[in-house]
Structures are given as structure tokens and as C-alpha cells.
Amino acid sequence: MAIIDLEYTEIDGLLYPNIEIGDKELLDNLGTYGTLRLCYLYEHKPEMYRELLITGKLAQVLRQH
């Protein structure tokens, strides 16, 4: 497993990672099956979802047919 160095922002004593979604326009236009795949990953495979989101590969995986 790769170690990812992230910057954090402290809010009320809690640290939140500074993460941006680079392919926001691709995520906005996923279509029916892309949206279903996104929901499946988010609900049933949260570790894979987080890894894809952090590495910037989420939109690419959701656009695959």
C-alpha cells in the first residue's frame, strides 16, 4: 500500500485532509451507469472509493464502459 502525504486543515480540534476533485466536470456528466457505479463504490467498497478519490482516478474508473 502506498503512503500518501497530505496537508491538513484543523477545524475545532479535528484535522481534515485538503482534497480537491480535479475531474469535477467529468463527475458531473457520468450518465446513468457511471452514477450507479459511483453509488456502488461509495456504499459497498468505501476503501476502494477513497483510494480512487485521493489518487485522482475516480472519474477515469467511472467513465469506463
mmCIF file as gemmi writes it, N, C-alpha and C atoms, coordinates in Angstrom:
data_model
loop_
_atom_site.group_PDB
_atom_site.id
_atom_site.type_symbol
_atom_site.label_atom_id
_atom_site.label_alt_id
_atom_site.label_comp_id
_atom_site.label_asym_id
_atom_site.label_entity_id
_atom_site.label_seq_id
_atom_site.pdbx_PDB_ins_code
_atom_site.Cartn_x
_atom_site.Cartn_y
_atom_site.Cartn_z
_atom_site.occupancy
_atom_site.B_iso_or_equiv
_atom_site.pdbx_formal_charge
_atom_site.auth_seq_id
_atom_site.auth_asym_id
_atom_site.pdbx_PDB_model_num
ATOM 1 N N . MET Axp A 1 ? 0.846 -1.165 0 1 0 ? 1 A 1
ATOM 2 C CA . MET Axp A 1 ? 0 0 0 1 0 ? 1 A 1
ATOM 3 C C . MET Axp A 1 ? 0.894 1.231 0 1 0 ? 1 A 1
ATOM 4 N N . ALA Axp A 2 ? 0.552 2.217 -0.807 1 0 ? 2 A 1
ATOM 5 C CA . ALA Axp A 2 ? 1.34 3.436 -0.913 1 0 ? 2 A 1
ATOM 6 C C . ALA Axp A 2 ? 0.997 4.395 0.224 1 0 ? 2 A 1
ATOM 7 N N . ILE Axp A 3 ? 2.003 5.106 0.683 1 0 ? 3 A 1
ATOM 8 C CA . ILE Axp A 3 ? 1.801 6.121 1.71 1 0 ? 3 A 1
ATOM 9 C C . ILE Axp A 3 ? 1.612 7.452 0.995 1 0 ? 3 A 1
ATOM 10 N N . ILE Axp A 4 ? 0.537 8.146 1.335 1 0 ? 4 A 1
ATOM 11 C CA . ILE Axp A 4 ? 0.209 9.404 0.691 1 0 ? 4 A 1
ATOM 12 C C . ILE Axp A 4 ? 0.374 10.526 1.71 1 0 ? 4 A 1
ATOM 13 N N . ASP Axp A 5 ? 1.219 11.493 1.371 1 0 ? 5 A 1
ATOM 14 C CA . ASP Axp A 5 ? 1.402 12.655 2.233 1 0 ? 5 A 1
ATOM 15 C C . ASP Axp A 5 ? 0.351 13.693 1.878 1 0 ? 5 A 1
ATOM 16 N N . LEU Axp A 6 ? -0.423 14.107 2.86 1 0 ? 6 A 1
ATOM 17 C CA . LEU Axp A 6 ? -1.466 15.09 2.646 1 0 ? 6 A 1
ATOM 18 C C . LEU Axp A 6 ? -1.282 16.272 3.58 1 0 ? 6 A 1
ATOM 19 N N . GLU Axp A 7 ? -1.783 17.418 3.153 1 0 ? 7 A 1
ATOM 20 C CA . GLU Axp A 7 ? -1.838 18.576 4.033 1 0 ? 7 A 1
ATOM 21 C C . GLU Axp A 7 ? -3.203 18.579 4.708 1 0 ? 7 A 1
ATOM 22 N N . TYR Axp A 8 ? -3.238 19.059 5.947 1 0 ? 8 A 1
ATOM 23 C CA . TYR Axp A 8 ? -4.468 19.032 6.728 1 0 ? 8 A 1
ATOM 24 C C . TYR Axp A 8 ? -4.844 20.432 7.199 1 0 ? 8 A 1
ATOM 25 N N . THR Axp A 9 ? -6.141 20.638 7.409 1 0 ? 9 A 1
ATOM 26 C CA . THR Axp A 9 ? -6.662 21.863 7.988 1 0 ? 9 A 1
ATOM 27 C C . THR Axp A 9 ? -7.314 21.506 9.308 1 0 ? 9 A 1
ATOM 28 N N . GLU Axp A 10 ? -6.993 22.26 10.362 1 0 ? 10 A 1
ATOM 29 C CA . GLU Axp A 10 ? -7.569 21.995 11.679 1 0 ? 10 A 1
ATOM 30 C C . GLU Axp A 10 ? -8.808 22.856 11.883 1 0 ? 10 A 1
ATOM 31 N N . ILE Axp A 11 ? -9.915 22.204 12.19 1 0 ? 11 A 1
ATOM 32 C CA . ILE Axp A 11 ? -11.174 22.882 12.485 1 0 ? 11 A 1
ATOM 33 C C . ILE Axp A 11 ? -11.728 22.289 13.767 1 0 ? 11 A 1
ATOM 34 N N . ASP Axp A 12 ? -11.866 23.113 14.785 1 0 ? 12 A 1
ATOM 35 C CA . ASP Axp A 12 ? -12.388 22.69 16.095 1 0 ? 12 A 1
ATOM 36 C C . ASP Axp A 12 ? -11.631 21.498 16.672 1 0 ? 12 A 1
ATOM 37 N N . GLY Axp A 13 ? -10.333 21.487 16.503 1 0 ? 13 A 1
ATOM 38 C CA . GLY Axp A 13 ? -9.509 20.429 17.077 1 0 ? 13 A 1
ATOM 39 C C . GLY Axp A 13 ? -9.435 19.166 16.248 1 0 ? 13 A 1
ATOM 40 N N . LEU Axp A 14 ? -10.111 19.116 15.111 1 0 ? 14 A 1
ATOM 41 C CA . LEU Axp A 14 ? -10.065 17.942 14.231 1 0 ? 14 A 1
ATOM 42 C C . LEU Axp A 14 ? -9.289 18.283 12.971 1 0 ? 14 A 1
ATOM 43 N N . LEU Axp A 15 ? -8.536 17.313 12.447 1 0 ? 15 A 1
ATOM 44 C CA . LEU Axp A 15 ? -7.765 17.524 11.23 1 0 ? 15 A 1
ATOM 45 C C . LEU Axp A 15 ? -8.53 16.95 10.032 1 0 ? 15 A 1
ATOM 46 N N . TYR Axp A 16 ? -8.708 17.771 9.002 1 0 ? 16 A 1
ATOM 47 C CA . TYR Axp A 16 ? -9.38 17.37 7.769 1 0 ? 16 A 1
ATOM 48 C C . TYR Axp A 16 ? -8.385 17.453 6.621 1 0 ? 16 A 1
ATOM 49 N N . PRO Axp A 17 ? -8.281 16.398 5.788 1 0 ? 17 A 1
ATOM 50 C CA . PRO Axp A 17 ? -7.335 16.451 4.664 1 0 ? 17 A 1
ATOM 51 C C . PRO Axp A 17 ? -7.802 17.446 3.609 1 0 ? 17 A 1
ATOM 52 N N . ASN Axp A 18 ? -6.841 18.134 3.012 1 0 ? 18 A 1
ATOM 53 C CA . ASN Axp A 18 ? -7.141 19.072 1.931 1 0 ? 18 A 1
ATOM 54 C C . ASN Axp A 18 ? -7.152 18.29 0.618 1 0 ? 18 A 1
ATOM 55 N N . ILE Axp A 19 ? -8.35 17.925 0.178 1 0 ? 19 A 1
ATOM 56 C CA . ILE Axp A 19 ? -8.513 17.124 -1.033 1 0 ? 19 A 1
ATOM 57 C C . ILE Axp A 19 ? -9.385 17.89 -2.013 1 0 ? 19 A 1
ATOM 58 N N . GLU Axp A 20 ? -8.956 17.928 -3.268 1 0 ? 20 A 1
ATOM 59 C CA . GLU Axp A 20 ? -9.754 18.54 -4.321 1 0 ? 20 A 1
ATOM 60 C C . GLU Axp A 20 ? -10.029 17.497 -5.387 1 0 ? 20 A 1
ATOM 61 N N . ILE Axp A 21 ? -11.194 17.585 -5.984 1 0 ? 21 A 1
ATOM 62 C CA . ILE Axp A 21 ? -11.536 16.69 -7.084 1 0 ? 21 A 1
ATOM 63 C C . ILE Axp A 21 ? -11.159 17.4 -8.372 1 0 ? 21 A 1
ATOM 64 N N . GLY Axp A 22 ? -10.144 16.88 -9.069 1 0 ? 22 A 1
ATOM 65 C CA . GLY Axp A 22 ? -9.646 17.526 -10.267 1 0 ? 22 A 1
ATOM 66 C C . GLY Axp A 22 ? -10.548 17.361 -11.478 1 0 ? 22 A 1
ATOM 67 N N . ASP Axp A 23 ? -11.292 16.28 -11.569 1 0 ? 23 A 1
ATOM 68 C CA . ASP Axp A 23 ? -12.133 15.997 -12.726 1 0 ? 23 A 1
ATOM 69 C C . ASP Axp A 23 ? -13.597 16.242 -12.402 1 0 ? 23 A 1
ATOM 70 N N . LYS Axp A 24 ? -13.889 17.375 -11.775 1 0 ? 24 A 1
ATOM 71 C CA . LYS Axp A 24 ? -15.26 17.665 -11.362 1 0 ? 24 A 1
ATOM 72 C C . LYS Axp A 24 ? -16.222 17.681 -12.532 1 0 ? 24 A 1
ATOM 73 N N . GLU Axp A 25 ? -15.816 18.23 -13.682 1 0 ? 25 A 1
ATOM 74 C CA . GLU Axp A 25 ? -16.713 18.272 -14.83 1 0 ? 25 A 1
ATOM 75 C C . GLU Axp A 25 ? -17.01 16.873 -15.362 1 0 ? 25 A 1
ATOM 76 N N . LEU Axp A 26 ? -16.061 15.946 -15.241 1 0 ? 26 A 1
ATOM 77 C CA . LEU Axp A 26 ? -16.325 14.569 -15.646 1 0 ? 26 A 1
ATOM 78 C C . LEU Axp A 26 ? -17.301 13.895 -14.683 1 0 ? 26 A 1
ATOM 79 N N . LEU Axp A 27 ? -17.183 14.197 -13.397 1 0 ? 27 A 1
ATOM 80 C CA . LEU Axp A 27 ? -18.09 13.608 -12.417 1 0 ? 27 A 1
ATOM 81 C C . LEU Axp A 27 ? -19.503 14.154 -12.555 1 0 ? 27 A 1
ATOM 82 N N . ASP Axp A 28 ? -19.641 15.382 -13.063 1 0 ? 28 A 1
ATOM 83 C CA . ASP Axp A 28 ? -20.971 15.963 -13.24 1 0 ? 28 A 1
ATOM 84 C C . ASP Axp A 28 ? -21.741 15.309 -14.391 1 0 ? 28 A 1
ATOM 85 N N . ASN Axp A 29 ? -21.045 14.719 -15.352 1 0 ? 29 A 1
ATOM 86 C CA . ASN Axp A 29 ? -21.687 14.145 -16.537 1 0 ? 29 A 1
ATOM 87 C C . ASN Axp A 29 ? -21.402 12.653 -16.652 1 0 ? 29 A 1
ATOM 88 N N . LEU Axp A 30 ? -21.692 11.9 -15.614 1 0 ? 30 A 1
ATOM 89 C CA . LEU Axp A 30 ? -21.389 10.472 -15.615 1 0 ? 30 A 1
ATOM 90 C C . LEU Axp A 30 ? -22.401 9.638 -16.391 1 0 ? 30 A 1
ATOM 91 N N . GLY Axp A 31 ? -23.619 10.055 -16.407 1 0 ? 31 A 1
ATOM 92 C CA . GLY Axp A 31 ? -24.663 9.238 -17.016 1 0 ? 31 A 1
ATOM 93 C C . GLY Axp A 31 ? -25.219 8.25 -16.005 1 0 ? 31 A 1
ATOM 94 N N . THR Axp A 32 ? -26.139 7.438 -16.463 1 0 ? 32 A 1
ATOM 95 C CA . THR Axp A 32 ? -26.836 6.502 -15.577 1 0 ? 32 A 1
ATOM 96 C C . THR Axp A 32 ? -25.904 5.453 -14.983 1 0 ? 32 A 1
ATOM 97 N N . TYR Axp A 33 ? -25.129 4.783 -15.821 1 0 ? 33 A 1
ATOM 98 C CA . TYR Axp A 33 ? -24.303 3.681 -15.322 1 0 ? 33 A 1
ATOM 99 C C . TYR Axp A 33 ? -23.105 4.178 -14.513 1 0 ? 33 A 1
ATOM 100 N N . GLY Axp A 34 ? -22.57 5.314 -14.869 1 0 ? 34 A 1
ATOM 101 C CA . GLY Axp A 34 ? -21.489 5.896 -14.073 1 0 ? 34 A 1
ATOM 102 C C . GLY Axp A 34 ? -21.96 6.271 -12.685 1 0 ? 34 A 1
ATOM 103 N N . THR Axp A 35 ? -23.178 6.831 -12.61 1 0 ? 35 A 1
ATOM 104 C CA . THR Axp A 35 ? -23.745 7.195 -11.312 1 0 ? 35 A 1
ATOM 105 C C . THR Axp A 35 ? -24.032 5.952 -10.476 1 0 ? 35 A 1
ATOM 106 N N . LEU Axp A 36 ? -24.533 4.902 -11.107 1 0 ? 36 A 1
ATOM 107 C CA . LEU Axp A 36 ? -24.778 3.646 -10.387 1 0 ? 36 A 1
ATOM 108 C C . LEU Axp A 36 ? -23.471 3.059 -9.861 1 0 ? 36 A 1
ATOM 109 N N . ARG Axp A 37 ? -22.428 3.116 -10.685 1 0 ? 37 A 1
ATOM 110 C CA . ARG Axp A 37 ? -21.133 2.594 -10.26 1 0 ? 37 A 1
ATOM 111 C C . ARG Axp A 37 ? -20.576 3.411 -9.1 1 0 ? 37 A 1
ATOM 112 N N . LEU Axp A 38 ? -20.752 4.729 -9.151 1 0 ? 38 A 1
ATOM 113 C CA . LEU Axp A 38 ? -20.305 5.61 -8.066 1 0 ? 38 A 1
ATOM 114 C C . LEU Axp A 38 ? -21.013 5.257 -6.763 1 0 ? 38 A 1
ATOM 115 N N . CYS Axp A 39 ? -22.321 5.091 -6.819 1 0 ? 39 A 1
ATOM 116 C CA . CYS Axp A 39 ? -23.092 4.729 -5.617 1 0 ? 39 A 1
ATOM 117 C C . CYS Axp A 39 ? -22.655 3.382 -5.064 1 0 ? 39 A 1
ATOM 118 N N . TYR Axp A 40 ? -22.405 2.413 -5.956 1 0 ? 40 A 1
ATOM 119 C CA . TYR Axp A 40 ? -21.968 1.09 -5.518 1 0 ? 40 A 1
ATOM 120 C C . TYR Axp A 40 ? -20.621 1.172 -4.8 1 0 ? 40 A 1
ATOM 121 N N . LEU Axp A 41 ? -19.664 1.87 -5.407 1 0 ? 41 A 1
ATOM 122 C CA . LEU Axp A 41 ? -18.354 2.003 -4.772 1 0 ? 41 A 1
ATOM 123 C C . LEU Axp A 41 ? -18.452 2.701 -3.424 1 0 ? 41 A 1
ATOM 124 N N . TYR Axp A 42 ? -19.229 3.768 -3.368 1 0 ? 42 A 1
ATOM 125 C CA . TYR Axp A 42 ? -19.36 4.55 -2.137 1 0 ? 42 A 1
ATOM 126 C C . TYR Axp A 42 ? -19.992 3.733 -1.014 1 0 ? 42 A 1
ATOM 127 N N . GLU Axp A 43 ? -21.025 2.945 -1.334 1 0 ? 43 A 1
ATOM 128 C CA . GLU Axp A 43 ? -21.756 2.201 -0.3 1 0 ? 43 A 1
ATOM 129 C C . GLU Axp A 43 ? -21.137 0.854 0.038 1 0 ? 43 A 1
ATOM 130 N N . HIS Axp A 44 ? -20.598 0.135 -0.955 1 0 ? 44 A 1
ATOM 131 C CA . HIS Axp A 44 ? -20.164 -1.243 -0.731 1 0 ? 44 A 1
ATOM 132 C C . HIS Axp A 44 ? -18.643 -1.425 -0.712 1 0 ? 44 A 1
ATOM 133 N N . LYS Axp A 45 ? -17.898 -0.503 -1.285 1 0 ? 45 A 1
ATOM 134 C CA . LYS Axp A 45 ? -16.441 -0.599 -1.307 1 0 ? 45 A 1
ATOM 135 C C . LYS Axp A 45 ? -15.828 0.75 -0.949 1 0 ? 45 A 1
ATOM 136 N N . PRO Axp A 46 ? -16.048 1.21 0.29 1 0 ? 46 A 1
ATOM 137 C CA . PRO Axp A 46 ? -15.594 2.551 0.665 1 0 ? 46 A 1
ATOM 138 C C . PRO Axp A 46 ? -14.072 2.725 0.614 1 0 ? 46 A 1
ATOM 139 N N . GLU Axp A 47 ? -13.313 1.673 0.886 1 0 ? 47 A 1
ATOM 140 C CA . GLU Axp A 47 ? -11.856 1.792 0.838 1 0 ? 47 A 1
ATOM 141 C C . GLU Axp A 47 ? -11.385 2.037 -0.592 1 0 ? 47 A 1
ATOM 142 N N . MET Axp A 48 ? -11.943 1.3 -1.549 1 0 ? 48 A 1
ATOM 143 C CA . MET Axp A 48 ? -11.591 1.496 -2.948 1 0 ? 48 A 1
ATOM 144 C C . MET Axp A 48 ? -12.026 2.886 -3.421 1 0 ? 48 A 1
ATOM 145 N N . TYR Axp A 49 ? -13.21 3.323 -2.993 1 0 ? 49 A 1
ATOM 146 C CA . TYR Axp A 49 ? -13.718 4.649 -3.348 1 0 ? 49 A 1
ATOM 147 C C . TYR Axp A 49 ? -12.762 5.733 -2.864 1 0 ? 49 A 1
ATOM 148 N N . ARG Axp A 50 ? -12.343 5.66 -1.596 1 0 ? 50 A 1
ATOM 149 C CA . ARG Axp A 50 ? -11.436 6.665 -1.037 1 0 ? 50 A 1
ATOM 150 C C . ARG Axp A 50 ? -10.081 6.666 -1.748 1 0 ? 50 A 1
ATOM 151 N N . GLU Axp A 51 ? -9.562 5.486 -2.043 1 0 ? 51 A 1
ATOM 152 C CA . GLU Axp A 51 ? -8.269 5.404 -2.721 1 0 ? 51 A 1
ATOM 153 C C . GLU Axp A 51 ? -8.342 6.019 -4.118 1 0 ? 51 A 1
ATOM 154 N N . LEU Axp A 52 ? -9.406 5.714 -4.858 1 0 ? 52 A 1
ATOM 155 C CA . LEU Axp A 52 ? -9.57 6.291 -6.189 1 0 ? 52 A 1
ATOM 156 C C . LEU Axp A 52 ? -9.759 7.8 -6.114 1 0 ? 52 A 1
ATOM 157 N N . LEU Axp A 53 ? -10.487 8.261 -5.13 1 0 ? 53 A 1
ATOM 158 C CA . LEU Axp A 53 ? -10.731 9.695 -4.97 1 0 ? 53 A 1
ATOM 159 C C . LEU Axp A 53 ? -9.434 10.436 -4.648 1 0 ? 53 A 1
ATOM 160 N N . ILE Axp A 54 ? -8.651 9.894 -3.727 1 0 ? 54 A 1
ATOM 161 C CA . ILE Axp A 54 ? -7.414 10.545 -3.308 1 0 ? 54 A 1
ATOM 162 C C . ILE Axp A 54 ? -6.373 10.536 -4.425 1 0 ? 54 A 1
ATOM 163 N N . THR Axp A 55 ? -6.295 9.451 -5.182 1 0 ? 55 A 1
ATOM 164 C CA . THR Axp A 55 ? -5.29 9.361 -6.242 1 0 ? 55 A 1
ATOM 165 C C . THR Axp A 55 ? -5.735 10.056 -7.524 1 0 ? 55 A 1
ATOM 166 N N . GLY Axp A 56 ? -6.98 10.518 -7.587 1 0 ? 56 A 1
ATOM 167 C CA . GLY Axp A 56 ? -7.462 11.229 -8.77 1 0 ? 56 A 1
ATOM 168 C C . GLY Axp A 56 ? -7.914 10.331 -9.902 1 0 ? 56 A 1
ATOM 169 N N . LYS Axp A 57 ? -8.146 9.058 -9.63 1 0 ? 57 A 1
ATOM 170 C CA . LYS Axp A 57 ? -8.535 8.111 -10.68 1 0 ? 57 A 1
ATOM 171 C C . LYS Axp A 57 ? -10.024 7.782 -10.663 1 0 ? 57 A 1
ATOM 172 N N . LEU Axp A 58 ? -10.792 8.401 -9.776 1 0 ? 58 A 1
ATOM 173 C CA . LEU Axp A 58 ? -12.206 8.065 -9.631 1 0 ? 58 A 1
ATOM 174 C C . LEU Axp A 58 ? -12.986 8.331 -10.917 1 0 ? 58 A 1
ATOM 175 N N . ALA Axp A 59 ? -12.847 9.509 -11.489 1 0 ? 59 A 1
ATOM 176 C CA . ALA Axp A 59 ? -13.597 9.849 -12.703 1 0 ? 59 A 1
ATOM 177 C C . ALA Axp A 59 ? -13.229 8.923 -13.851 1 0 ? 59 A 1
ATOM 178 N N . GLN Axp A 60 ? -11.949 8.575 -13.967 1 0 ? 60 A 1
ATOM 179 C CA . GLN Axp A 60 ? -11.496 7.687 -15.038 1 0 ? 60 A 1
ATOM 180 C C . GLN Axp A 60 ? -12.143 6.31 -14.9 1 0 ? 60 A 1
ATOM 181 N N . VAL Axp A 61 ? -12.181 5.777 -13.7 1 0 ? 61 A 1
ATOM 182 C CA . VAL Axp A 61 ? -12.77 4.451 -13.474 1 0 ? 61 A 1
ATOM 183 C C . VAL Axp A 61 ? -14.276 4.482 -13.727 1 0 ? 61 A 1
ATOM 184 N N . LEU Axp A 62 ? -14.944 5.55 -13.322 1 0 ? 62 A 1
ATOM 185 C CA . LEU Axp A 62 ? -16.393 5.632 -13.507 1 0 ? 62 A 1
ATOM 186 C C . LEU Axp A 62 ? -16.775 5.809 -14.969 1 0 ? 62 A 1
ATOM 187 N N . ARG Axp A 63 ? -15.911 6.371 -15.794 1 0 ? 63 A 1
ATOM 188 C CA . ARG Axp A 63 ? -16.198 6.58 -17.211 1 0 ? 63 A 1
ATOM 189 C C . ARG Axp A 63 ? -15.951 5.339 -18.051 1 0 ? 63 A 1
ATOM 190 N N . GLN Axp A 64 ? -15.283 4.318 -17.504 1 0 ? 64 A 1
ATOM 191 C CA . GLN Axp A 64 ? -15.009 3.087 -18.253 1 0 ? 64 A 1
ATOM 192 C C . GLN Axp A 64 ? -16.298 2.346 -18.542 1 0 ? 64 A 1
ATOM 193 N N . HIS Axp A 65 ? -16.376 1.776 -19.711 1 0 ? 65 A 1
ATOM 194 C CA . HIS Axp A 65 ? -17.584 1.027 -20.092 1 0 ? 65 A 1
ATOM 195 C C . HIS Axp A 65 ? -17.381 -0.448 -19.91 1 0 ? 65 A 1
